[in-house]
Amino acid sequence: MVFRASCRNSTRCRRTPLCIAVSDDGETWRHELTLENSPVSQYSYPAIIQGRDGKVHCVYTWRRQRVAYKQIDL
C-alpha cells in the first residue's frame, strides 16, 4: 500500500511523506520505506502494482510538476 503518513489527526493533510507499507494478511501492516519526504513538496495520486518478478512499481504525482516512477525490490 502507498499512503501519506501525515493524515492521522488533521482535517488539513500535507501531501508528504509518501510511504509504502506491506501486509501478509491485509489486517496488519508494517512500514517498509519512505518514497518521498520533503516539508515543502507534495506527492499525490499514487498507484502501485507488483510485477511477475516480485518488484513493486509505483507512480505518483511529484511536486505537482510531473509523474514520478519508482521500482522497489521488497
GUGUZA-941138 format. One record per atom (N, C-alpha, C, O): z, y, x; atom name; residue number from 1. Coordinates in steps of 0.2 Angstrom, whole numbers. Layout:
N
+-------+-------+-------+------+-----+
|    c3 |    c2 |    c1 | site | pos |
+-------+-------+-------+------+-----+
|     Z |     Y |     X |   CA | NUM |
...
+-------+-------+-------+------+-----+
//
This chain:
74
+-------+-------+-------+------+-----+
|    c3 |    c2 |    c1 | site | pos |
+-------+-------+-------+------+-----+
|     0 |    -6 |     4 |    N |   1 |
|     0 |     0 |     0 |   CA |   1 |
|     0 |     6 |     5 |    C |   1 |
|     3 |     6 |    10 |    O |   1 |
|    -4 |    11 |     3 |    N |   2 |
|    -4 |    18 |     6 |   CA |   2 |
|     0 |    23 |     1 |    C |   2 |
|    -2 |    23 |    -5 |    O |   2 |
|     4 |    27 |     4 |    N |   3 |
|     8 |    31 |     0 |   CA |   3 |
|    10 |    37 |     4 |    C |   3 |
|    10 |    37 |    10 |    O |   3 |
|    12 |    42 |     0 |    N |   4 |
|    15 |    48 |     3 |   CA |   4 |
|    23 |    48 |     3 |    C |   4 |
|    25 |    47 |    -3 |    O |   4 |
|    26 |    48 |     8 |    N |   5 |
|    33 |    46 |     8 |   CA |   5 |
|    38 |    52 |     6 |    C |   5 |
|    44 |    52 |     6 |    O |   5 |
|    35 |    58 |     4 |    N |   6 |
|    39 |    64 |     3 |   CA |   6 |
|    40 |    65 |    -4 |    C |   6 |
|    44 |    70 |    -6 |    O |   6 |
|    38 |    61 |    -9 |    N |   7 |
|    39 |    62 |   -16 |   CA |   7 |
|    45 |    59 |   -19 |    C |   7 |
|    44 |    57 |   -25 |    O |   7 |
|    50 |    58 |   -16 |    N |   8 |
|    56 |    54 |   -19 |   CA |   8 |
|    60 |    58 |   -24 |    C |   8 |
|    61 |    55 |   -30 |    O |   8 |
|    62 |    64 |   -23 |    N |   9 |
|    66 |    68 |   -27 |   CA |   9 |
|    64 |    75 |   -28 |    C |   9 |
|    68 |    79 |   -29 |    O |   9 |
|    57 |    76 |   -29 |    N |  10 |
|    55 |    83 |   -29 |   CA |  10 |
|    49 |    83 |   -34 |    C |  10 |
|    46 |    78 |   -35 |    O |  10 |
|    49 |    89 |   -38 |    N |  11 |
|    44 |    89 |   -43 |   CA |  11 |
|    38 |    92 |   -39 |    C |  11 |
|    32 |    91 |   -42 |    O |  11 |
|    38 |    95 |   -33 |    N |  12 |
|    33 |    98 |   -29 |   CA |  12 |
|    33 |    94 |   -23 |    C |  12 |
|    37 |    94 |   -19 |    O |  12 |
|    28 |    89 |   -23 |    N |  13 |
|    27 |    85 |   -17 |   CA |  13 |
|    22 |    87 |   -12 |    C |  13 |
|    17 |    90 |   -13 |    O |  13 |
|    24 |    87 |    -5 |    N |  14 |
|    20 |    88 |     0 |   CA |  14 |
|    15 |    82 |     1 |    C |  14 |
|    17 |    77 |    -1 |    O |  14 |
|    10 |    83 |     4 |    N |  15 |
|     5 |    78 |     4 |   CA |  15 |
|     5 |    75 |    12 |    C |  15 |
|     0 |    74 |    15 |    O |  15 |
|    11 |    74 |    14 |    N |  16 |
|    12 |    72 |    21 |   CA |  16 |
|    19 |    69 |    21 |    C |  16 |
|    23 |    72 |    18 |    O |  16 |
|    21 |    64 |    25 |    N |  17 |
|    17 |    60 |    29 |   CA |  17 |
|    13 |    55 |    24 |    C |  17 |
|    15 |    53 |    18 |    O |  17 |
|     8 |    52 |    27 |    N |  18 |
|     4 |    47 |    24 |   CA |  18 |
|     6 |    40 |    27 |    C |  18 |
|     5 |    39 |    33 |    O |  18 |
|     8 |    35 |    24 |    N |  19 |
|    11 |    29 |    27 |   CA |  19 |
|     8 |    23 |    24 |    C |  19 |
|     5 |    23 |    18 |    O |  19 |
|     9 |    17 |    27 |    N |  20 |
|     7 |    11 |    25 |   CA |  20 |
|    13 |     6 |    24 |    C |  20 |
|    17 |     6 |    29 |    O |  20 |
|    14 |     3 |    19 |    N |  21 |
|    19 |    -2 |    18 |   CA |  21 |
|    16 |    -9 |    16 |    C |  21 |
|    11 |    -9 |    14 |    O |  21 |
|    20 |   -14 |    18 |    N |  22 |
|    17 |   -21 |    17 |   CA |  22 |
|    22 |   -25 |    13 |    C |  22 |
|    28 |   -24 |    14 |    O |  22 |
|    19 |   -29 |     9 |    N |  23 |
|    24 |   -34 |     5 |   CA |  23 |
|    21 |   -41 |     5 |    C |  23 |
|    15 |   -42 |     5 |    O |  23 |
|    25 |   -46 |     5 |    N |  24 |
|    23 |   -53 |     4 |   CA |  24 |
|    23 |   -55 |    -3 |    C |  24 |
|    19 |   -59 |    -5 |    O |  24 |
|    27 |   -52 |    -7 |    N |  25 |
|    28 |   -54 |   -14 |   CA |  25 |
|    27 |   -48 |   -19 |    C |  25 |
|    27 |   -50 |   -25 |    O |  25 |
|    26 |   -42 |   -17 |    N |  26 |
|    25 |   -37 |   -22 |   CA |  26 |
|    31 |   -34 |   -25 |    C |  26 |
|    31 |   -29 |   -29 |    O |  26 |
|    37 |   -37 |   -23 |    N |  27 |
|    43 |   -34 |   -26 |   CA |  27 |
|    47 |   -30 |   -20 |    C |  27 |
|    50 |   -25 |   -22 |    O |  27 |
|    47 |   -33 |   -14 |    N |  28 |
|    50 |   -29 |    -9 |   CA |  28 |
|    45 |   -27 |    -4 |    C |  28 |
|    40 |   -30 |    -2 |    O |  28 |
|    46 |   -21 |    -1 |    N |  29 |
|    41 |   -18 |     4 |   CA |  29 |
|    44 |   -16 |    10 |    C |  29 |
|    50 |   -13 |    10 |    O |  29 |
|    41 |   -16 |    15 |    N |  30 |
|    43 |   -13 |    22 |   CA |  30 |
|    38 |    -8 |    24 |    C |  30 |
|    32 |    -9 |    24 |    O |  30 |
|    41 |    -3 |    27 |    N |  31 |
|    37 |     2 |    30 |   CA |  31 |
|    34 |    -1 |    37 |    C |  31 |
|    37 |    -3 |    41 |    O |  31 |
|    27 |     0 |    37 |    N |  32 |
|    24 |    -3 |    43 |   CA |  32 |
|    22 |     2 |    48 |    C |  32 |
|    23 |     1 |    54 |    O |  32 |
|    19 |     7 |    46 |    N |  33 |
|    17 |    13 |    50 |   CA |  33 |
|    15 |    19 |    47 |    C |  33 |
|    14 |    19 |    41 |    O |  33 |
|    15 |    25 |    50 |    N |  34 |
|    13 |    31 |    48 |   CA |  34 |
|     6 |    33 |    50 |    C |  34 |
|     5 |    33 |    56 |    O |  34 |
|     2 |    34 |    45 |    N |  35 |
|    -5 |    36 |    47 |   CA |  35 |
|    -6 |    43 |    50 |    C |  35 |
|    -9 |    44 |    55 |    O |  35 |
|    -3 |    47 |    46 |    N |  36 |
|    -3 |    55 |    47 |   CA |  36 |
|     3 |    58 |    46 |    C |  36 |
|     7 |    56 |    41 |    O |  36 |
|     5 |    63 |    50 |    N |  37 |
|    12 |    66 |    48 |   CA |  37 |
|    12 |    73 |    52 |    C |  37 |
|    14 |    74 |    57 |    O |  37 |
|     9 |    78 |    48 |    N |  38 |
|     9 |    85 |    50 |   CA |  38 |
|    12 |    89 |    45 |    C |  38 |
|    10 |    89 |    39 |    O |  38 |
|    17 |    93 |    47 |    N |  39 |
|    20 |    98 |    41 |   CA |  39 |
|    16 |   103 |    39 |    C |  39 |
|    17 |   106 |    33 |    O |  39 |
|    10 |   104 |    42 |    N |  40 |
|     6 |   110 |    40 |   CA |  40 |
|    -1 |   107 |    37 |    C |  40 |
|    -5 |   111 |    35 |    O |  40 |
|    -1 |   100 |    36 |    N |  41 |
|    -8 |    97 |    34 |   CA |  41 |
|    -7 |    93 |    27 |    C |  41 |
|    -1 |    92 |    25 |    O |  41 |
|   -12 |    91 |    24 |    N |  42 |
|   -12 |    87 |    18 |   CA |  42 |
|   -16 |    81 |    19 |    C |  42 |
|   -22 |    82 |    22 |    O |  42 |
|   -14 |    76 |    16 |    N |  43 |
|   -18 |    69 |    17 |   CA |  43 |
|   -17 |    66 |    10 |    C |  43 |
|   -12 |    65 |     7 |    O |  43 |
|   -23 |    65 |     7 |    N |  44 |
|   -23 |    63 |    -1 |   CA |  44 |
|   -28 |    58 |    -2 |    C |  44 |
|   -33 |    57 |     2 |    O |  44 |
|   -28 |    56 |    -8 |    N |  45 |
|   -33 |    51 |   -11 |   CA |  45 |
|   -34 |    45 |    -7 |    C |  45 |
|   -40 |    43 |    -6 |    O |  45 |
|   -29 |    41 |    -5 |    N |  46 |
|   -30 |    36 |     0 |   CA |  46 |
|   -33 |    30 |    -4 |    C |  46 |
|   -31 |    29 |   -10 |    O |  46 |
|   -37 |    26 |    -1 |    N |  47 |
|   -39 |    19 |    -3 |   CA |  47 |
|   -39 |    14 |     2 |    C |  47 |
|   -40 |    16 |     8 |    O |  47 |
|   -37 |     8 |     1 |    N |  48 |
|   -36 |     3 |     6 |   CA |  48 |
|   -39 |    -4 |     4 |    C |  48 |
|   -39 |    -5 |    -2 |    O |  48 |
|   -41 |    -7 |     8 |    N |  49 |
|   -44 |   -14 |     7 |   CA |  49 |
|   -43 |   -18 |    13 |    C |  49 |
|   -43 |   -16 |    19 |    O |  49 |
|   -42 |   -25 |    12 |    N |  50 |
|   -41 |   -29 |    18 |   CA |  50 |
|   -47 |   -33 |    19 |    C |  50 |
|   -50 |   -36 |    14 |    O |  50 |
|   -50 |   -33 |    25 |    N |  51 |
|   -56 |   -37 |    26 |   CA |  51 |
|   -55 |   -44 |    27 |    C |  51 |
|   -49 |   -47 |    28 |    O |  51 |
|   -61 |   -48 |    28 |    N |  52 |
|   -60 |   -55 |    29 |   CA |  52 |
|   -57 |   -57 |    36 |    C |  52 |
|   -54 |   -62 |    36 |    O |  52 |
|   -57 |   -52 |    40 |    N |  53 |
|   -54 |   -53 |    47 |   CA |  53 |
|   -47 |   -52 |    47 |    C |  53 |
|   -44 |   -52 |    52 |    O |  53 |
|   -44 |   -50 |    41 |    N |  54 |
|   -37 |   -48 |    41 |   CA |  54 |
|   -35 |   -41 |    43 |    C |  54 |
|   -30 |   -39 |    41 |    O |  54 |
|   -40 |   -37 |    45 |    N |  55 |
|   -39 |   -30 |    47 |   CA |  55 |
|   -39 |   -26 |    40 |    C |  55 |
|   -43 |   -27 |    35 |    O |  55 |
|   -35 |   -21 |    40 |    N |  56 |
|   -34 |   -16 |    34 |   CA |  56 |
|   -39 |   -10 |    36 |    C |  56 |
|   -38 |    -7 |    41 |    O |  56 |
|   -43 |    -8 |    31 |    N |  57 |
|   -47 |    -2 |    31 |   CA |  57 |
|   -45 |     3 |    26 |    C |  57 |
|   -44 |     1 |    20 |    O |  57 |
|   -43 |     9 |    29 |    N |  58 |
|   -41 |    14 |    24 |   CA |  58 |
|   -45 |    21 |    25 |    C |  58 |
|   -47 |    23 |    31 |    O |  58 |
|   -46 |    24 |    19 |    N |  59 |
|   -50 |    30 |    19 |   CA |  59 |
|   -46 |    35 |    15 |    C |  59 |
|   -42 |    33 |    10 |    O |  59 |
|   -46 |    41 |    17 |    N |  60 |
|   -42 |    46 |    13 |   CA |  60 |
|   -45 |    53 |    15 |    C |  60 |
|   -48 |    54 |    20 |    O |  60 |
|   -43 |    58 |    11 |    N |  61 |
|   -45 |    65 |    12 |   CA |  61 |
|   -40 |    68 |    18 |    C |  61 |
|   -34 |    68 |    17 |    O |  61 |
|   -43 |    71 |    23 |    N |  62 |
|   -40 |    73 |    29 |   CA |  62 |
|   -40 |    81 |    29 |    C |  62 |
|   -45 |    84 |    29 |    O |  62 |
|   -34 |    84 |    27 |    N |  63 |
|   -33 |    91 |    28 |   CA |  63 |
|   -38 |    95 |    23 |    C |  63 |
|   -40 |   101 |    24 |    O |  63 |
|   -40 |    91 |    18 |    N |  64 |
|   -45 |    94 |    13 |   CA |  64 |
|   -51 |    96 |    16 |    C |  64 |
|   -55 |   101 |    13 |    O |  64 |
|   -53 |    93 |    22 |    N |  65 |
|   -59 |    95 |    25 |   CA |  65 |
|   -64 |    90 |    26 |    C |  65 |
|   -70 |    91 |    26 |    O |  65 |
|   -62 |    84 |    26 |    N |  66 |
|   -66 |    78 |    27 |   CA |  66 |
|   -63 |    72 |    25 |    C |  66 |
|   -57 |    71 |    23 |    O |  66 |
|   -67 |    66 |    25 |    N |  67 |
|   -64 |    60 |    24 |   CA |  67 |
|   -63 |    56 |    30 |    C |  67 |
|   -67 |    56 |    35 |    O |  67 |
|   -57 |    54 |    31 |    N |  68 |
|   -54 |    50 |    37 |   CA |  68 |
|   -55 |    43 |    36 |    C |  68 |
|   -54 |    40 |    30 |    O |  68 |
|   -56 |    39 |    41 |    N |  69 |
|   -56 |    32 |    41 |   CA |  69 |
|   -51 |    29 |    47 |    C |  69 |
|   -52 |    31 |    52 |    O |  69 |
|   -47 |    24 |    45 |    N |  70 |
|   -43 |    21 |    50 |   CA |  70 |
|   -43 |    13 |    49 |    C |  70 |
|   -43 |    11 |    43 |    O |  70 |
|   -44 |    10 |    54 |    N |  71 |
|   -44 |     2 |    54 |   CA |  71 |
|   -37 |     0 |    57 |    C |  71 |
|   -36 |     2 |    63 |    O |  71 |
|   -34 |    -4 |    54 |    N |  72 |
|   -27 |    -6 |    56 |   CA |  72 |
|   -27 |   -14 |    56 |    C |  72 |
|   -29 |   -17 |    52 |    O |  72 |
|   -24 |   -16 |    62 |    N |  73 |
|   -23 |   -23 |    63 |   CA |  73 |
|   -16 |   -25 |    62 |    C |  73 |
|   -12 |   -24 |    66 |    O |  73 |
|   -14 |   -27 |    56 |    N |  74 |
|    -7 |   -29 |    54 |   CA |  74 |
|    -6 |   -36 |    57 |    C |  74 |
|    -1 |   -38 |    56 |    O |  74 |
+-------+-------+-------+------+-----+
//
